[in-house]
Amino acid sequence: MILIDLVVVLLLAAAIVAIITRRAALPYTVGLVIAGLLLALIPQVQEVRLSQDLIFRVFLPPLIFEAALHISWKTLVRDLPVIGVLAVLGVVFSAAVMALGMHFLLGWGLASAFVFGTLLAATDPVAVIATFKAVTVDPRLRLLVEAESLLNDGVAAAVFIIALAVAAGGSTDGADIAKLILTMALGGVLCGGLVTVCLQSLSGRTTDPLVLIVLSIIAAYSSFLLAEHLHVSGVLATLTAGLMIHNSRNSERLPEETINNVRLFWEAVAFIVNSFVFILIGLHRASLGIAFWYLAPLVLGLGLLGRAAAVYPLCALFAGASRRVPMPYQHVLFWGGLKGALALTLALGLPPGFPHGQEILYLTFANVAVSIVLQGLTVLPLLRKLGLTAQQPVSARQPNQSA
């Protein structure tokens, strides 16, 4: 009964915050984090804590699945080289900057510093995408932000597991590490594909939106859980399932009303899950106190530097290509690289006694909370400053236009 009461309180808080932030033209995720910090003042609510299983097995699959339902395969393929480079090499570059900074500035061991850098390389564009819905932006910009983040999460989760194994004394051979990453990635994609093909054999026999919603729920969770059971990437498995369902021939034959019902359901699920995640971020952050506050500015600075290293040099590789990324888009990719649920999940999953474990947990929550509030509040002014809220895409403007 206490749990149900708390769920109702959190849902009510989420609804109130959504109304206020919409009227104030602010990202609702920022309001949710602030609401969580305020709710921490209530003794009964203070007892609510985030856990790895809660985020990883309950919250993460529907968030990934719902985001994938908005991505067209045709548009994704056109920008896949750019997105792939940003997601794969971007995680490595970002993690390396953080690891080297923590190693040389604070004396952390390289292995534990790289583990920390890897989990903070994971990005969450929820606040940015919420801003995109309030204004008109080029669809390619939204695709780059959302798809890069989704692939980024899959890569970051895989690299984190390997970095954790290396920190525990595992193999440091480059070929073995590359093989393991490839196995986890391909295994995740295959798990998502297998689950989806099996379920589509059922969904192809009905147009009932209730049945299709139930099957989509099964697809989101079963692909994730199967992949995790086989020790491959659950994030990429669920991402694959969402992409396949959205772009399948079964979807083309469905009535428009049925498709809208399914999408509305998943939008509601994403809203509820995000509401819980961001409110609980505020609650959990408040419970950690200020033990390592003096390290937070350094980590925030290194995180931004690492994100810059993950965006600008890699986008420069495509400067002369047809799919070049305009400089204003690069600024949005950089500043929109907020931290979120996956970073918290990885931090909460550190084994007991891990070197600097308490610092990592505190600094991760601090980084997530500050990035959501600071960057989330300033994304819309940035978009306006760069002239990206108009209907005209940047690619159609003069090549030398920049912020």
N, C-alpha and C positions, 0 to 999 in steps of 0.2 A: 504493500500500500504506500509506503514511503517513496519507493521508486516511482510508482505511478504519479504520485503527487509532484515529485520533482520534474518528471517528464512534462506534465501539464504546465508547471511554472515556467520551464524553459521554452516550451512552445508559445506560451502567452508572451513571454519576453521577446521571442523572435518575431512574433506578429507585430507587436508594438514598435520594435526597432525598425522593421521593414516599412511600416507606415511613416514613421518619423523621417527616416533616411530618404525615402522616396520624395517626400515633400521638400526636404532640404537639398535634394539632388546630390546625395552622398552615397558612396558604396555601402550597401547594407552590411557587408562583412566587417567593415571598420566599426560600425555601430554595435555589431554583435560582440566583438572583442571587448569594447569598452563596457558593454552591458555585463559581460562575464566578470570583468574586474570589479564592477559595482556590486554584482550579486554575491561576490566573495565576502562581502561585509555581513551577509546573513549566515548565522552559525550553521543552520541545517544544510544550507547549500554548499558550505565549505567542504563538506564530507565527500562531495562528488569529485572523482578524479578520472583523468584519462588513463587508459591502459593500452598496451600494444595490441592486444587481441581486439579490443573495442574498435580501435581505429582501423587496424589492418584487415580484420575479418568481417566487420560489420559496416563500417563507414566507407572504406576505400573502394570496394567493388562497385557500388552504385554510382559513386562520383565519376569513376573512370568510364563506366558503361554509358552514363548519360552524356558525358562530353563527346564520346565516340559517335553517338547517334546524330551529332550535328555535322560530322565531317564527311564530305563527298569524296569517294575514292578517286574520281577523275581529277579533282583539284588537288588532292593530296599527292597523287603520282607526279603531277607537274612540278611540285615543289619538294618532292621527297629528297633529292640530293642535298638541297639547302637544309631542310629540317633534320635529315639524318646526320649531317656534319655538325650542326649546332647541338644536337642532342648527345651524340656520342663523344666527339672531341670536346664539346663544351663542358661536359661533366668532368672530364679528365683535367682540362685547363683550370676550371673553377676550383676543383678539389686540390690541385697542385699549388695554386696561389695560397689558399687557406693553410694547407699543410706546411708549406715553407715559411709562411708568416708565423704560425704558432711555434714552429721548431726553432727558428732563429731569434724571434722576439721574446718568447716565453720559455724556451728550452724544452718543449715537449718532444717526446720521441717521434721520429718520422712516421712510424706505423700507426700510432694512436692519433697523430695529427692528421694523417691522410684519411683515417676512418671518419674523423670529425668533418674534414673538408668534403668528403663524399656525401654525407647525409645533408650537409648544408647546400650542396650543389643541386639538390632536388627542388624544383620550383612548382608553384601552385598559382595559376592565373585567374582564380575565381573572382577576386576583387576587380581585376582588369576586365574580364569578360562581362561582369555585371555593369561596368562602366560602358562597355561597347554597346550593351543593349539600350542604354539611355540616349545614345547619340548615334549618328550615322558615320560608320567608318568603312573603309575599303574591305571587302570580304577576304582579300588576300592577307591583309594585316591580321585579321582575327584568326585566319587559318594558321599563319606562322606562329602566333603567340600560343594558341591552344594546342596545335599538333606538336610543336616543339616541346611544350611542357609535358604532354602525355608520353612521348618517347623518352624525354629526359628522365621522367620518373622511373620508367622501366629500366633504363641503363643505370641510373643512380642506385636503384635497389640491388641490381646484380653486382655492380662494382663494390657496393658497401659490404655485401656478404663475403666477397673475395678479399677485400681489404681487412675485414674482421678475421678471416681465416689466416691471412698473412701475419697479422698482429699477434695471433695466438701461436705462431711458429710454423705456419704452413709454407708451402712451396712459393718461392719468389721468382721462379723461372717464367720469363715473359711468354714463351710459347704455351706453357700450361695455363697461365692466366687467360690468355687470349682464347684458348680452346674452351675453357670453362665459361667465359662470358658468352661465346658463340653458342655453346650448348644450352645455356640458360635462356638466351634470347629465342633461338629457334624452337626449343622445347616449349616455351610459353606460347609462341605463335601456333604451334601444332596443337597444343591442348585447346586453345581457343577455337581453332578451326574444327577440331574433332567434335567438340561439344555443340558447336553451332550447326554443323551439318546434320548431326543426329536430331537436334531439336527442330530444325527446319523441315525435316521429313514429317513432323507432326503439324507444325504451323502452316504448312502448305495445304493442309486439308480443312482449314477453317478460316473464316473471316470474323469470328467472334472476338471483339476487342478484349473482353475479360480473359479469354483463354490465351490470347496473344500476350497480354500483360503478364500473366502467370508464367508463360514460357520464357519471356524476356527476363523475368526475375531469376528463373532457374539458370538461364544462360549466363547472367552476370555473376552469380555466386558460384555455380558449379565449375565454370571455366577457371575462376580464380582458385578455388579450393583444390581442384584436380592438379593444377600446375604447382601449387605450393606443396601438395602431397608428394609430387614427383621431384621436388627440389629444383624447379625451374621458375621462370618469372611469371608470377600471378598477375602482375600489372599488365604485361604484354598479352597475356592470355585473355583477360577481360577486354582490353583494348581491341584485340582481334575480333572477339565475339561481337562487340558493338559495331565495329566497322562492317563486318560481314552482314549482320542483320540489317543495318541501315541501307546498304548498297546491294542487297540481294534482289533477285527477280521476284521473290515472294512479295516484297514490299511494293513492287510496281503494280501488282495485280490487285492490291487491297484498295477498298474505297477510301476516299480522302478523309471521311469522317472517322474511320477506324484508325488511320495513321495519326490523325490529330489527337484522338483519345489516348493512344499509346504515348505519344510525345508529351501530352499534358500530364499524364501519370508520372513520367520520369522527371519532368520539370518540378513537380510537387515533391517527389522523393529527394531530388537534389537540393531543393530549398530546405526541406526538413533536416537532411543530413548535414548540410553546410551550417545550418543554424546551430545544431548541437555541437559540431566541431569547433566553430569559432567562439561560441559562448564558453565552451569547456576550455578552450585555449586561455581565455581571460581568467577563468576560475583557477586553472592549474598554475598559470603564471603568477597569480597573486599568492598562491600557497607556497611558492618556492622562496619567497622573501627576497633579500638583497645581498645574499652571501657573496656573490662574485660580480657585483655590479660594476666594479672597476675594470673588468675585462670586457664588458659589453661593447663599449665604443670601439675598441680595437677590432673585435670580431665583426661588428657591423661594417667597419671600414674595409676589412679584408674581404668580407662577403661581396661588397660592391665592386671592389677591385677584381675579384675573381670572376664576377659576372661580366664585367667589362672585357676581361680577357677571353671569356667564352663567347662573346658576341662580335665585337668589332674586328679582331684579326680574322676570324673565320668567315664573316660576311665579306671581308675584303677579297677572299679567294674567288668570289663570284662577281667581282666588280665588272669584269668584261663580258659576262655571260648574259644570256637572254633572261635568266631568272635572277638577275642581280637584286639585292635588297637595298632599297633607297635608304639614305642616311636617316631620315626621320623615322622610318620603321625600325632601324637599328636602335635608335634612342628609346623607343617604346619597348622593344625586346629587352634592352638593358634594364630600364627602370621598372618594367613589368615583371621582372623575375622574382616575384615575391616567394617567400617560404611558406609552407603550409603543412597539410596533414601527413604527407609521407616523411618529411624531415622529423616530425614529432614521433612517428611510429618507429623509425630507425633508432632515434635517441632512446626511446623507452625500451627498446629491445636489446640494449647493450648488456652483456653478461655481468653479473655481480663481480665487483673487484676490478673491473676494467680500468686501466690507467686514466686518470682524470675524468672518470665517469660522472661524478657529481657536477664538475665544471661543464662538461659537455651537455648534460641534461639541462642545467640552468641556462647556459648560453644559447642553446637551441630554442628553448621557449622564449627567451628574451628576443632573439633574432626574429622569430616568427611573429611575435606580437608587435614589435616595432616596425617591421617591414610592412605588415598589413596596414597598420595605422598610418605611418609616414608615407609610404609609397602609394598605398591605396587612396589616400586623400589627395595626392598630388598627380595622379594619373590623368584625370580629366583636364586640369589646367595645362598639363604637358601636351595632351592631344590638341587642345585649342591653340597653344603656343606654336605648335608645329604645323597647324593648318590641316589636321587629319580628320576633323569632324565634318568636313564637307563631303559631298557625294563623289567628287572627282578623285580618282585614285592617284597616288603620288607618281606611279609609273608613267602616267600620261603627262606629267608636268616636266619642266625643264630639268635635265640631268644634274645641273649644278645647284639645284635648290636644296638647301639644308638649313638646320636650325642654327 
